[in-house]
Amino acid sequence: MDERRNFIESVVARIREWCEATGNAFAAAGYPGGPEEQALGEIARDCGLSEQDLVTMIAAGEHSADEMLLLMRELGLDPAKVAATDHAEFRQMQLTCTRCADKTRCRQVLLGDHPFDAVAGFCGNAPDLQDLLDRPGARTVGRSVRP
């Protein structure tokens, strides 16, 4: 969890720095509404998201995709490595998990012996996870429970 916390803190720090710099630029240029209104699209693009997706993820909270991270670790995938090497796919998987309506079911399944087998029927990220698992050298952490 420390790795995830450090990652989130670094992202938040970068966004804060970006907002401060952008806010100063907007104020100097005389734009009304401040950086919150003017920069949402730019922040979203910097994060690889649409404005609506950014708002969805923020509203859902920082733990909105924890199930995805747990499943990745159970499968032997390193979420930090995937985020670093395939940022767009990782971000899309986070968004898919954030929007998922089966979180309770997913959490129950994650307690079982073969979580991927059980979630594959309803998890929107199952095809992406399978694709990641099929890549050479993808499994690096956790217990490897071959789907």
N, C-alpha and C positions, 0 to 999 in steps of 0.2 A: 504494500500500500504506500510505502514511502516513495517508491519510484513514481507512482501515479500522482501522488501529492506534489512532488517536485516538478513533474511535468506540468500540472495544472497551474502551480504557482508561477512557473516561468512564462506560461502563456498569458496569464493574467497580468504579470509584470510588463510583458511586451505590449499588451493591449493598452495598459495604463499609460506607458510611455508614448505610445502612438497617439492616444487621445490627447495627452497633454501637448504634444508637438502640433497635432492637427488643430486643437482648440486655439492655440496661440496663432496659428496661421489663419484660421477662420476669423478670429477677432481682429487681426491686423488687416485683413481684407474687407472687414466691415460686414460680414455675413450675419444675418439675424439667426436666432435660434440656437446658437452654440454648436459645439461638435456633436452633441447627442443626436440632433435632428439632421445636421448636414453630413455627418460622416458614417451613418449607419450602413449605407451601401458599400463604402470603402472598407469598413471593418469586416463586413460580411465577405466581400471579395478576398480580403487578406486571409480570412479563415477558410476560404474555399466553399462558401455557402451563399445561398440567396439571402436576401434580407429576411424573408419569412422564415426560412430554416434557422437563421441565427436567432430570431425572436423565439421560435419554438424551443430550441435547445436551451436558451437562457431561462425561459419560463419553466422548463421541466426541471432545472437544477443540475448541479454537478454530478449527481449520482444516477442520472437518467439512463445511462448505458452501462451500468455496473454488471448487468447480466452478460452482456457481450464480452466484457473483459474477463469475467470468471470463466465463461465457456472457452475463450481463447486460451487461457492458462491451462484449463483442463485438457485441452487438445494438444498442449505442448507448444503453443504459439506465444511469442513474446509481444504483447500489445505495443510496447514502446518501440520495438524494432519495426513492426508493421506500420506504425504511425510515422516513423522516420523514413522508411523506404517506399511506402505507398500511401502517402498522406491523403490523397483524394478518395481512395477506396476506403481507408480507415474512417474518414469523416462521414462518408456515406453510410457505412455500417453503423456508426454511432447514431446517426439520424434515424436510420431504420429501427434500431433498438429503442431509441427515445420515443418514437411514435407507436411502438408495439402495444397492443391491448392485452397481450397474454403474459404480462410480467409475473403474475402470481403462479401461473402454470409453469413458466420457465424456471422460476426459483425452485419450485418443487422438483422439477426434473433434474436440475443441477445437483441435487442431493443424491441422485441415483448413481449406479455404477457406470453406465454408458450414456452420459448426457447427450452426446451428439445424435445417437440413434433415436433418442426420444424427442429431441427438439426439431430434428430434420423435417418432420411432417408439418410443423407450424412456424418455424423460425424464418423470418424474411432474410436473415443473413446466412442461412445454411449453404446456399450455392457459393457465396463469396468465401465462406470458411473452408468449404471443400476445395475451392480453387487455391486458397493459400496453403492448405495441407498438401496439395499435389505438387507444389513447387519444391525443387531440390533444396535441402537444408533448411526447410521452413520450421521444423520442430526444434525448439531450442530450450524450452523450460517446461516445468510441471510434469505431471504424469501423462504419458502418451496413451490416450484411449482411442485407438483407431476407429473412425466412424465406419 
